[in-house]
Amino acid sequence: MVGNIRFSSGGFPARYADKMSSALDISYRDPMSFEMSGTASLMGGSLSIGQNSGIFSQLHGLRLRKNNSLLSSLDTKGEYDPTYFDYQTNMTLKASEKFSVNLLGNISVNDFRFQPTDRETSFGTVSDIKHFRVYFDGAEKDKFETYLANLSFNYNRSRRSSFSISIGAFMTNELVSYDISGEYWLDQAGTSGENGLQSGGELGIGKYMEHSRNRLKASVLSASLRGKSVAGRNNFSYGATFEHHNFHDRTKEWEWRDSAGYSLPTLPSGVHLISNLSSKQDVKTNRISAFIEDALYFETSKSFIALNAGLRASYWDFNREFLISPRVNISVSPSGNRNLKYRAAVGIYYQSPFYKEYREAIKDDLGNTYVKLNDKIKSPRSIQVVVGADYIFRAMNRPFKITGEAYYKNLKNLISYEYDNLKVTYSGVNDSKGYAMGLDFKLFGQFVPGSDSWISFSVMKTQQTLRGKKVPLPTDQRYSIGLYFTDYFPKFPKLKFSLRGIIADGLTVTPPRISRADAFFRAPSYKRVDIGLTYQLLGESSDGVRPYNFWRHFKSIDVGVELFNLFDISNVSSYYWVTDVNGIQYAVPNYLTRRQLNFKISFKI
């Protein structure tokens, strides 16, 4: 369904809204005529249908995933029932040469049901092996729904000017519900002493109970006006947007923990919960934003230059904050080599907090924690400088492209956050500042004719000053190497081989409810290799003539097999934390799925 994808790691123009880190621009394509494609595998399937009559075009996509087989290989045993469904549509009515109407829609429903039974994990080093066991009771039921629709009316007044009016709506409904209890044992499995004797012992034994009834409903209604005008060499783009946000938050969660017969925390006043949080909030806010940018294209005797300068302004009535964001981009291509392009960008970027980012947890005198909305919050700010180069060339009579980019981002008014497994908790206040810098390189091309491949390499360093201490950001990943390679077998052009691999540094991790200013460590690096084989059962014949039977309706039919995590590497996704009676916490790793086999079939009509 995708026609074009543009990604910017920073320094993007003013039209890309108030984002502080990166921008992803995805354009849907218009089908040429009737088309259909689909894929079915052991993990789900997808279906895409498109049609174009010249006046009306439509494109629809469906995806359904059932990852039971993947989750069944985890250390935690139980009944997994996850369902992920989404539907996308893009429809355009061309009423005339100058006027058209477009409808973009998306529905996403993620339903996760889990009833754990037991778990057994061994971890540590060869000389220090620990063994963790836990028996569960209870269940978890989570549901995340997202609905998006945007209706736009487009008017092309002439080749030099166009306008569009858009009305959009975004709604999300999050439900997290669980009641899970467990009894656990953490043992020293055995260590080798000086005499080669094995020693072991019990490190921790306890019980815990977790309860949650959290629901968040959010809606964003928007109306915007955009336009483009050409005046001489100036290509102006401008627009204004009004947004109305509505949030309904009901949170009730708590955790009780017992270690060696003592309720944690051990206080003389009675039995206490180790953590609890409640929230009952209904809030409505409004945002207004506008931008204008000018793109200039001109040529000198030595180079072709593209210059884009823009200004973005916004106002948010929740904290009465007015922001101005200037941005400049420039690219230069030498006249003697248009395949080479140098580019640079600089700008000030803000990212207005969404609801969960300005929720501040306040603890009362009784030890209970409740949510207070911080109307003094400020939008995090980033001053960005980006330089890069792109070079298109041919080698082995095939097209290639290499890109390189260096960036530095000065960060201020950051809202610190920590994550526990998949849960992200924000501090709700502007409590840190810092920077992020790095290098990105990517080589893209066709090592084999008609088959795309790429290899990428990235290095990054981040730092934030939090409560007077210099620590890395939660997204700090110091290096990453990725590879995707495809090839056809000699003498068997219908048989295609693919290889995907990645090596990436581990992210920093903190214990639950503890800031990285107090303690953190880095998880092990992530390593994974996937391979796949695809065989074309049906395709274009050498003479281009299709058989006159049922199969003539198909452009191609492919069958394939995929082997995920070829080397069966145990990658760590998060940690399960165990606390003993002395308050010492042990990080028990949660491992991602091991080696998995998948079969699939795909077709195009």
C-alpha positions as CSV (number, residue, x, y, z in Angstrom):
1,M,0.0,0.0,0.0
2,V,3.0,2.3,0.5
3,G,4.0,4.5,-2.4
4,N,6.9,6.4,-0.8
5,I,8.7,6.5,2.6
6,R,10.9,9.3,3.8
7,F,12.6,9.2,7.2
8,S,14.5,12.0,8.9
9,S,16.5,11.5,12.1
10,G,16.5,15.2,12.6
11,G,16.6,18.7,11.0
12,F,13.3,18.2,9.2
13,P,11.3,21.1,7.7
14,A,8.6,23.1,9.6
15,R,5.7,21.3,7.9
16,Y,6.4,18.1,10.0
17,A,4.7,19.3,13.1
18,D,6.1,19.5,16.6
19,K,8.4,16.5,17.0
20,M,11.7,16.7,18.8
21,S,13.4,13.5,17.6
22,S,12.6,12.2,14.1
23,A,9.9,12.3,11.4
24,L,8.5,9.5,9.3
25,D,6.6,10.5,6.1
26,I,4.6,7.7,4.5
27,S,2.6,8.3,1.3
28,Y,0.0,5.9,0.0
29,R,0.1,4.9,-3.7
30,D,-2.7,5.1,-6.2
31,P,-3.4,1.7,-7.8
32,M,-3.3,1.6,-11.6
33,S,-6.2,-0.8,-12.0
34,F,-7.7,-3.6,-10.1
35,E,-5.2,-5.5,-8.0
36,M,-5.1,-7.9,-5.1
37,S,-2.3,-9.4,-3.0
38,G,-2.2,-11.5,0.1
39,T,0.0,-13.5,2.5
40,A,-0.9,-16.4,4.8
41,S,1.5,-18.0,7.4
42,L,1.5,-19.9,10.7
43,M,1.5,-16.5,12.4
44,G,-1.3,-14.8,10.6
45,G,-2.0,-13.2,7.2
46,S,-2.6,-10.0,5.3
47,L,-4.7,-9.0,2.3
48,S,-4.6,-5.9,0.1
49,I,-7.1,-4.8,-2.5
50,G,-6.9,-1.8,-4.9
51,Q,-9.0,-0.4,-7.7
52,N,-8.9,2.6,-9.9
53,S,-11.5,3.8,-12.4
54,G,-9.9,7.1,-13.2
55,I,-12.4,9.0,-11.2
56,F,-12.4,6.9,-8.0
57,S,-9.5,5.0,-6.6
58,Q,-9.4,2.9,-3.4
59,L,-6.8,0.9,-1.6
60,H,-7.7,-1.4,1.4
61,G,-5.4,-3.5,3.6
62,L,-6.1,-6.1,6.3
63,R,-3.7,-7.7,8.7
64,L,-4.3,-10.4,11.3
65,R,-1.6,-11.9,13.5
66,K,-1.8,-14.7,16.1
67,N,1.6,-15.1,17.9
68,N,0.7,-18.1,20.0
69,S,3.5,-20.2,18.6
70,L,6.0,-17.5,19.3
71,L,5.0,-16.8,22.9
72,S,4.7,-20.5,23.8
73,S,8.5,-20.7,23.6
74,L,9.0,-18.2,26.5
75,D,10.2,-19.2,29.9
76,T,6.8,-18.3,31.4
77,K,4.4,-21.1,30.6
78,G,0.7,-20.7,30.4
79,E,-2.2,-20.0,28.0
80,Y,-1.3,-17.2,25.5
81,D,-4.1,-15.8,23.3
82,P,-2.9,-12.7,21.5
83,T,-4.8,-11.2,18.6
84,Y,-3.5,-8.3,16.5
85,F,-5.8,-6.9,13.8
86,D,-5.6,-3.7,11.8
87,Y,-7.4,-2.3,8.8
88,Q,-6.3,0.6,6.6
89,T,-7.9,2.4,3.7
90,N,-7.1,5.2,1.4
91,M,-9.9,6.4,-1.0
92,T,-9.8,9.3,-3.5
93,L,-12.6,10.8,-5.5
94,K,-11.5,13.1,-8.4
95,A,-14.6,15.2,-9.0
96,S,-12.8,17.2,-11.6
97,E,-9.3,18.1,-12.7
98,K,-9.0,20.7,-10.0
99,F,-11.1,19.2,-7.1
100,S,-10.7,15.9,-5.2
101,V,-11.8,14.4,-1.9
102,N,-9.6,11.9,0.0
103,L,-10.4,9.7,3.0
104,L,-7.7,8.0,5.0
105,G,-8.7,5.6,7.7
106,N,-7.1,3.1,10.1
107,I,-8.5,0.7,12.7
108,S,-6.2,-1.2,15.0
109,V,-7.3,-3.7,17.7
110,N,-4.7,-5.5,19.9
111,D,-6.2,-8.0,22.3
112,F,-3.9,-9.9,24.7
113,R,-5.1,-12.6,27.1
114,F,-2.7,-14.5,29.3
115,Q,-3.1,-17.1,32.1
116,P,0.3,-18.0,33.4
117,T,1.0,-21.3,35.2
118,D,4.7,-21.5,36.0
119,R,8.2,-20.3,35.1
120,E,11.7,-21.6,35.4
121,T,14.8,-19.6,34.4
122,S,18.5,-20.2,34.9
123,F,20.8,-17.2,34.5
124,G,24.2,-15.9,35.5
125,T,27.8,-16.9,34.5
126,V,29.4,-20.4,34.4
127,S,30.9,-19.8,37.9
128,D,27.8,-18.2,39.3
129,I,24.6,-19.8,38.1
130,K,21.3,-18.8,39.7
131,H,18.0,-20.7,39.3
132,F,14.6,-19.0,39.5
133,R,11.2,-20.7,39.9
134,V,7.8,-19.2,40.3
135,Y,4.2,-20.7,40.3
136,F,1.4,-18.4,39.2
137,D,-2.3,-18.0,39.8
138,G,-4.6,-15.5,38.1
139,A,-4.8,-14.0,34.6
140,E,-4.2,-10.9,32.5
141,K,-6.4,-9.3,29.9
142,D,-5.2,-6.2,28.0
143,K,-6.9,-4.4,25.1
144,F,-5.6,-1.5,23.0
145,E,-7.8,0.0,20.3
146,T,-6.9,2.8,18.0
147,Y,-9.2,4.5,15.4
148,L,-8.1,7.2,12.9
149,A,-9.9,9.0,10.2
150,N,-9.0,12.0,8.1
151,L,-11.2,13.6,5.4
152,S,-9.5,16.2,3.1
153,F,-10.8,18.4,0.4
154,N,-8.2,19.3,-2.2
155,Y,-8.4,22.1,-4.7
156,N,-5.7,22.6,-7.3
157,R,-6.3,26.2,-8.4
158,S,-3.4,26.0,-10.9
159,R,0.0,24.5,-11.4
160,R,1.3,27.3,-9.1
161,S,-1.1,27.1,-6.2
162,S,-3.2,24.5,-4.4
163,F,-5.2,24.3,-1.1
164,S,-6.6,21.6,1.1
165,I,-9.0,21.5,4.1
166,S,-8.8,18.5,6.4
167,I,-11.0,17.3,9.2
168,G,-9.5,14.5,11.4
169,A,-10.3,12.4,14.4
170,F,-8.1,10.1,16.4
171,M,-9.3,7.9,19.3
172,T,-7.6,5.4,21.5
173,N,-8.9,3.1,24.2
174,E,-6.5,1.3,26.5
175,L,-7.5,-1.3,29.0
176,V,-5.0,-3.1,31.3
177,S,-6.5,-5.6,33.7
178,Y,-4.8,-8.3,35.7
179,D,-4.9,-10.1,39.0
180,I,-1.8,-12.3,39.2
181,S,-0.1,-13.8,42.3
182,G,3.0,-15.9,42.5
183,E,5.2,-17.9,44.8
184,Y,8.9,-17.8,43.9
185,W,12.2,-19.4,44.8
186,L,15.6,-18.0,43.9
187,D,18.5,-20.4,44.5
188,Q,22.2,-20.5,44.0
189,A,22.4,-23.4,41.6
190,G,26.0,-24.1,42.3
191,T,29.5,-22.6,42.3
192,S,32.8,-24.2,42.0
193,G,35.1,-23.6,45.0
194,E,38.9,-24.0,45.3
195,N,38.6,-27.7,45.8
196,G,36.1,-28.1,42.9
197,L,33.3,-28.7,45.3
198,Q,29.8,-27.4,44.4
199,S,28.1,-25.1,46.8
200,G,24.6,-23.5,46.6
201,G,21.9,-22.1,48.7
202,E,18.6,-20.3,48.9
203,L,18.9,-16.6,48.0
204,G,15.3,-15.6,48.2
205,I,11.8,-17.0,48.8
206,G,8.5,-15.1,48.7
207,K,5.1,-14.3,47.4
208,Y,3.6,-11.4,45.6
209,M,0.2,-10.2,44.2
210,E,-0.3,-7.6,41.5
211,H,-3.7,-6.0,40.7
212,S,-4.6,-3.5,38.0
213,R,-7.7,-1.9,36.6
214,N,-6.4,0.8,34.3
215,R,-8.4,2.5,31.6
216,L,-7.4,5.4,29.4
217,K,-9.7,6.9,26.7
218,A,-8.3,9.7,24.6
219,S,-9.6,11.5,21.5
220,V,-8.1,14.2,19.3
221,L,-10.3,16.2,16.9
222,S,-8.5,18.4,14.4
223,A,-9.2,20.8,11.6
224,S,-6.5,22.2,9.4
225,L,-5.9,24.3,6.3
226,R,-2.9,23.9,4.1
227,G,-1.7,25.6,0.9
228,K,1.1,25.8,-1.6
229,S,2.0,28.8,-3.8
230,V,4.8,29.5,-6.3
231,A,6.1,33.0,-6.8
232,G,9.1,33.2,-9.0
233,R,11.8,30.9,-7.4
234,N,9.9,30.8,-4.1
235,N,7.8,27.7,-3.3
236,F,5.7,28.6,-0.3
237,S,4.0,26.0,1.9
238,Y,1.8,27.1,4.8
239,G,-0.9,25.9,7.1
240,A,-2.7,26.1,10.4
241,T,-4.2,23.4,12.6
242,F,-6.6,23.4,15.5
243,E,-6.7,20.4,17.9
244,H,-9.1,19.5,20.7
245,H,-7.8,16.8,23.1
246,N,-10.1,14.9,25.5
247,F,-8.8,12.4,28.1
248,H,-10.6,10.1,30.5
249,D,-8.2,8.3,32.9
250,R,-9.2,5.8,35.6
251,T,-6.2,4.0,37.2
252,K,-6.2,1.6,40.1
253,E,-3.1,-0.6,40.6
254,W,-1.1,-2.0,43.5
255,E,1.4,-4.6,44.4
256,W,1.9,-6.5,47.6
257,R,5.1,-8.5,48.2
258,D,6.2,-10.9,50.9
259,S,9.8,-12.1,51.4
260,A,10.7,-14.9,53.8
261,G,7.5,-14.3,55.7
262,Y,7.9,-10.5,56.0
263,S,5.6,-8.1,54.2
264,L,7.6,-5.5,52.2
265,P,8.3,-2.8,53.1
266,T,8.8,-4.0,56.7
267,L,7.3,-1.1,58.8
268,P,6.2,-1.3,62.4
269,S,2.9,0.4,61.7
270,G,1.4,-2.6,60.0
271,V,1.1,-4.3,56.6
272,H,1.9,-2.0,53.7
273,L,1.8,-2.3,49.9
274,I,5.2,-2.1,48.1
275,S,3.5,0.2,45.6
276,N,0.1,1.6,44.6
277,L,-1.2,4.2,42.2
278,S,-4.7,5.7,41.7
279,S,-5.9,8.3,39.2
280,K,-9.3,9.8,38.3
281,Q,-8.8,12.5,35.8
282,D,-11.0,14.1,33.1
283,V,-9.2,16.8,31.1
284,K,-9.8,18.8,27.9
285,T,-7.2,20.9,26.2
286,N,-6.7,22.8,22.9
287,R,-3.7,23.4,20.7
288,I,-3.3,25.8,17.8
289,S,-0.3,25.6,15.5
290,A,0.8,27.2,12.2
291,F,3.7,27.1,9.9
292,I,5.2,28.7,6.8
293,E,8.2,27.6,4.8
294,D,9.8,28.6,1.6
295,A,11.8,26.4,-0.7
296,L,14.3,28.0,-3.1
297,Y,15.9,26.1,-6.0
298,F,18.7,27.8,-7.9
299,E,21.8,26.9,-9.9
300,T,25.2,28.4,-10.1
301,S,28.1,27.7,-12.3
302,K,29.4,25.1,-9.8
303,S,26.4,23.6,-8.1
304,F,22.7,23.1,-7.8
305,I,21.3,24.4,-4.5
306,A,18.0,23.7,-2.7
307,L,17.2,25.9,0.3
308,N,14.3,25.5,2.7
309,A,13.6,27.9,5.5
310,G,10.6,27.8,7.7
311,L,9.0,28.9,10.9
312,R,6.6,27.1,13.1
313,A,4.5,28.5,16.0
314,S,2.1,26.9,18.5
315,Y,0.0,27.6,21.6
316,W,-1.3,25.2,24.2
317,D,-4.0,26.4,26.6
318,F,-3.2,23.7,29.2
319,N,0.0,25.4,30.4
320,R,-0.5,28.6,28.4
321,E,2.7,28.0,26.5
322,F,3.6,29.8,23.2
323,L,6.4,28.3,21.1
324,I,8.3,29.5,18.0
325,S,10.4,27.0,16.1
326,P,12.7,28.2,13.2
327,R,14.2,25.6,10.9
328,V,16.6,25.8,7.9
329,N,17.6,23.0,5.5
330,I,20.1,23.2,2.6
331,S,21.3,20.7,0.0
332,V,24.1,21.2,-2.6
333,S,24.8,19.0,-5.6
334,P,28.0,19.8,-7.7
335,S,27.3,20.7,-11.3
336,G,29.7,18.1,-12.5
337,N,28.2,15.2,-10.5
338,R,24.4,15.4,-9.8
339,N,24.6,11.9,-8.2
340,L,26.4,13.5,-5.2
341,K,24.5,15.6,-2.7
342,Y,25.6,17.4,0.5
343,R,23.0,18.4,3.0
344,A,22.8,20.3,6.3
345,A,20.1,21.4,8.6
346,V,19.7,23.4,11.8
347,G,16.7,24.3,13.9
348,I,14.9,24.5,17.2
349,Y,12.4,21.8,17.9
350,Y,9.7,21.3,20.6
351,Q,7.5,18.4,21.4
352,S,4.4,19.2,23.4
353,P,3.7,16.5,26.1
354,F,0.9,14.1,25.5
355,Y,-1.3,13.1,28.4
356,K,0.9,10.5,30.2
357,E,3.9,12.8,30.1
358,Y,2.4,15.4,32.4
359,R,0.9,12.9,34.9
360,E,2.9,13.5,38.2
361,A,2.8,10.9,40.9
362,I,2.3,12.4,44.4
363,K,2.6,10.4,47.6
364,D,0.5,11.4,50.6
365,D,1.3,11.0,54.3
366,L,-0.2,7.5,54.4
367,G,2.1,6.2,51.7
368,N,-0.6,6.2,49.0
369,T,0.3,7.5,45.5
370,Y,-2.1,9.4,43.3
371,V,-1.9,11.2,40.0
372,K,-1.8,15.0,39.7
373,L,-1.8,16.8,36.4
374,N,1.1,19.2,36.1
375,D,-0.1,22.3,34.4
376,K,3.3,23.9,34.9
377,I,4.9,21.4,32.5
378,K,7.0,22.8,29.6
379,S,7.5,21.3,26.2
380,P,11.0,19.6,25.9
381,R,13.2,21.5,23.5
382,S,15.9,20.3,21.1
383,I,18.4,22.4,19.2
384,Q,19.5,20.2,16.3
385,V,22.5,20.3,13.8
386,V,22.6,17.7,11.1
387,V,25.0,17.2,8.2
388,G,25.1,14.4,5.7
389,A,25.8,13.3,2.1
390,D,24.1,11.0,-0.4
391,Y,25.9,9.4,-3.3
392,I,24.3,7.3,-6.1
393,F,26.5,5.2,-8.3
394,R,26.6,2.0,-10.4
395,A,28.8,-1.0,-9.7
396,M,28.7,-4.3,-11.5
397,N,26.2,-2.6,-13.8
398,R,23.7,-2.2,-11.0
399,P,22.4,0.8,-9.0
400,F,23.6,1.6,-5.5
401,K,23.2,4.4,-3.0
402,I,25.3,5.2,0.0
403,T,24.2,7.7,2.7
404,G,26.0,9.1,5.7
405,E,24.7,11.5,8.4
406,A,26.1,13.1,11.6
407,Y,23.8,14.8,14.1
408,Y,24.0,16.6,17.4
409,K,20.9,17.5,19.5
410,N,21.1,19.7,22.6
411,L,18.2,18.8,24.9
412,K,16.5,20.9,27.5
413,N,13.3,20.6,29.7
414,L,13.3,16.9,29.4
415,I,10.7,14.8,31.1
416,S,12.5,11.8,32.5
417,Y,11.0,8.4,32.2
418,E,11.8,4.7,33.0
419,Y,10.4,1.5,31.6
420,D,9.6,-1.8,33.2
421,N,9.1,-4.4,30.6
422,L,6.5,-2.7,28.2
423,K,5.3,-0.2,30.7
424,V,6.7,3.4,30.5
425,T,6.5,5.6,33.5
426,Y,7.1,9.4,33.2
427,S,8.1,11.7,36.0
428,G,5.6,14.3,34.9
429,V,8.1,17.2,35.5
430,N,10.9,18.9,33.6
431,D,13.7,17.4,35.6
432,S,16.6,16.9,33.2
433,K,18.6,18.1,30.3
434,G,21.2,16.5,28.1
435,Y,22.3,15.8,24.5
436,A,22.3,13.1,21.8
437,M,24.8,12.7,19.0
438,G,25.7,10.0,16.5
439,L,26.6,8.8,13.1
440,D,24.4,6.8,10.6
441,F,25.7,5.1,7.5
442,K,23.7,2.9,5.0
443,L,24.5,1.2,1.7
444,F,21.5,0.3,-0.4
445,G,21.5,-1.4,-3.7
446,Q,21.0,-4.4,-5.9
447,F,23.9,-6.8,-5.3
448,V,21.8,-9.2,-7.4
449,P,19.7,-7.7,-10.4
450,G,16.1,-7.1,-9.4
451,S,16.7,-7.8,-5.7
452,D,17.2,-5.1,-3.1
453,S,19.7,-5.4,-0.3
454,W,21.2,-3.1,2.3
455,I,23.7,-2.8,5.2
456,S,23.6,-0.1,7.9
457,F,25.9,1.0,10.7
458,S,25.1,3.4,13.5
459,V,26.9,4.8,16.6
460,M,25.2,7.0,19.2
461,K,25.9,8.6,22.5
462,T,23.3,10.2,24.8
463,Q,23.5,11.8,28.2
464,Q,21.2,13.5,30.6
465,T,21.7,15.4,33.8
466,L,19.2,14.1,36.2
467,R,19.2,15.2,39.9
468,G,22.8,16.4,39.5
469,K,24.1,13.1,38.0
470,K,25.1,12.5,34.4
471,V,23.4,9.3,33.1
472,P,22.5,7.9,29.7
473,L,19.0,8.4,28.3
474,P,16.7,5.3,28.3
475,T,17.1,5.1,24.5
476,D,20.9,5.1,24.6
477,Q,22.1,2.4,22.1
478,R,25.8,2.9,21.5
479,Y,26.0,0.9,18.3
480,S,23.9,-1.0,15.8
481,I,24.8,-3.0,12.7
482,G,22.0,-4.3,10.4
483,L,22.0,-6.4,7.2
484,Y,19.4,-7.5,4.7
485,F,20.6,-9.5,1.7
486,T,18.7,-11.3,-1.0
487,D,20.0,-13.6,-3.8
488,Y,18.7,-16.0,-6.4
489,F,20.2,-19.5,-6.7
490,P,22.2,-20.1,-9.8
491,K,20.3,-22.0,-12.5
492,F,17.2,-21.7,-10.2
493,P,15.9,-18.2,-10.8
494,K,12.6,-19.0,-9.1
495,L,14.3,-19.9,-5.8
496,K,15.1,-16.8,-3.7
497,F,17.2,-16.6,-0.6
498,S,17.1,-13.9,2.1
499,L,19.2,-13.1,5.1
500,R,18.5,-10.6,7.9
501,G,20.9,-9.9,10.7
502,I,21.3,-7.4,13.5
503,I,23.8,-6.7,16.2
504,A,22.9,-3.9,18.6
505,D,24.0,-2.7,22.0
506,G,21.8,-3.3,24.9
507,L,19.7,-0.6,26.5
508,T,20.1,0.7,30.0
509,V,17.8,-0.8,32.7
510,T,16.6,0.4,36.1
511,P,14.8,-1.5,38.9
512,P,11.1,-0.8,39.2
513,R,10.1,2.6,40.7
514,I,13.8,3.7,40.9
515,S,15.3,6.5,38.9
516,R,18.4,5.9,36.8
517,A,20.0,8.7,38.9
518,D,20.0,6.1,41.7
519,A,21.0,3.0,39.9
520,F,21.1,1.5,36.4
521,F,22.9,-1.2,34.3
522,R,23.1,-2.1,30.7
523,A,21.4,-5.2,29.3
524,P,23.3,-7.6,27.1
525,S,23.6,-6.8,23.4
526,Y,20.9,-8.0,21.0
527,K,22.0,-10.5,18.3
528,R,19.8,-12.2,15.8
529,V,19.9,-13.8,12.3
530,D,16.9,-14.8,10.2
531,I,17.0,-16.7,6.9
532,G,14.2,-17.4,4.4
533,L,13.7,-19.3,1.2
534,T,11.0,-18.4,-1.3
535,Y,10.0,-20.4,-4.4
536,Q,7.8,-19.0,-7.2
537,L,5.2,-21.5,-8.1
538,L,3.6,-19.2,-10.7
539,G,4.9,-16.2,-12.5
540,E,5.4,-14.6,-15.8
541,S,6.5,-17.1,-18.4
542,S,9.6,-16.4,-20.5
543,D,7.4,-15.5,-23.5
544,G,5.1,-13.3,-21.4
545,V,2.0,-15.4,-22.2
546,R,-0.2,-16.5,-19.4
547,P,-2.1,-19.9,-19.5
548,Y,-5.7,-19.6,-20.4
549,N,-7.2,-21.2,-17.3
550,F,-8.0,-20.3,-13.7
551,W,-4.3,-19.5,-13.0
552,R,-4.3,-16.7,-15.6
553,H,-5.8,-14.4,-13.0
554,F,-2.6,-14.6,-10.8
555,K,0.5,-12.5,-11.5
556,S,2.5,-14.6,-9.1
557,I,2.2,-17.3,-6.4
558,D,5.1,-17.8,-4.0
559,V,5.6,-20.3,-1.1
560,G,8.3,-19.9,1.4
561,V,9.8,-21.0,4.7
562,E,11.4,-18.7,7.3
563,L,13.7,-19.6,10.2
564,F,13.8,-16.9,12.9
565,N,16.7,-16.6,15.3
566,L,18.8,-19.1,13.3
567,F,21.5,-19.5,16.0
568,D,18.9,-19.9,18.8
569,I,20.3,-16.9,20.8
570,S,18.7,-16.0,24.1
571,N,18.2,-12.3,23.9
572,V,17.0,-10.4,26.9
573,S,13.9,-8.3,26.5
574,S,13.4,-7.1,30.1
575,Y,13.9,-8.2,33.7
576,Y,11.7,-9.8,36.4
577,W,12.7,-8.3,39.7
578,V,12.9,-10.3,43.0
579,T,13.4,-8.6,46.3
580,D,14.6,-10.4,49.5
581,V,13.8,-9.4,53.1
582,N,16.9,-7.3,53.2
583,G,15.7,-5.2,50.3
584,I,18.3,-6.6,47.9
585,Q,16.9,-6.8,44.4
586,Y,17.8,-9.5,41.9
587,A,17.3,-9.0,38.1
588,V,16.0,-12.2,36.6
589,P,16.2,-11.9,32.7
590,N,13.1,-12.3,30.6
591,Y,14.3,-13.8,27.3
592,L,12.8,-13.3,23.9
593,T,11.6,-16.2,21.7
594,R,14.1,-18.8,20.7
595,R,14.4,-20.4,17.2
596,Q,11.1,-20.4,15.3
597,L,10.0,-21.9,12.0
598,N,7.3,-20.3,9.9
599,F,5.7,-21.3,6.6
600,K,4.0,-18.8,4.3
601,I,2.3,-18.4,0.9
602,S,1.7,-15.2,-1.0
603,F,0.0,-14.2,-4.2
604,K,-0.6,-11.2,-6.5
605,I,-3.5,-10.7,-8.9
